[in-house]
Amino acid sequence: MSPDLKHAERRKRVLRATIEIGFIVFLFYSNLLMGEFTRVNGQGKSFAFAIEDIFTPANFVIAIGCALVGYQMIEYLRKQL
């Protein structure tokens, strides 16, 4: 295999992983956002308040950690099938 093909294959795998991890993070945050509006629907609860409430450093670390674990599980299952 030529170096160009190896580079293209590696780039393709990295792009695929980035997209899958990004999608898992998106699902995590959308789930948090839905929970903010169904759990506490008090007066003065705005979209901006909900966004501010869910985008915290702790939630980001959890989202990335879960996304990496989820990606590894998906790759394992993909290889098994």
N, C-alpha and C positions, 0 to 999 in steps of 0.2 A: 504494500500500500504506500502510495507516495505521501510525502509530508503535507502536501496541500489537502489531500483527502482526509488525513488524520486530523488536521486542523479544522476542517469543515465539520467532521463528525463530532469533535469535541465541542465546537461552538454550538452545534445543533443540540447536543445533550445539555449544555449549560442553559441555553435559551428555553428548552423544554422544562427543565427544573425550575427556572425562574418563573415561568408562566404558571406552572402548577402550584408552586409555593405562594405566589401572588394571589391565585384564585382561592386558596385555602384561607389566607389572611383576609381577603375580601369577605368570604363567608363568615368568618369569625366576627368581624366588625359589623356586618349587617345583622347578625344574630344579636349582638349586644345592643345595637340601635333599636331593633324591634322590641327587645326586652325593656329598654328604657321607657318606651311609650305604653307598653302593656302593663308593666309592673306598677308604675307610679304615673298616673295621668292627672296630676294635680294642677291647680290653677297656676299660671305663669310658666308652665313647662313648655319651652319652645324648642325648636329644632336646634338652634344654636346652643342652648343649654345642654341638650342631650349630646351633641357632638363634643362639647367641652368636657362633659362628664365621662365619655367613653374613651377618648383619645388621651390616655395617660401613659407614662413610661412603663408602668407595671403591666398594663394591658398589652402594650406593644411587645414586651418581652414574652409574655404568655402566648401571644399570637404567633410570633416567629418560632418559638419553641414547639408549639403544637403543629405548625405548618411543616417544620422539618421532620418531626416524627411522622406526621401523616404522609409526607412525601416518601419517606423511607418505607412505610408500610405499603403504599401504592406500588412502588418499584419492586418490592419483594413479591407481592401478589402478581404483578405483571410478569415477572420472570418465572414464577411457578406455573402460570397458565401457558 
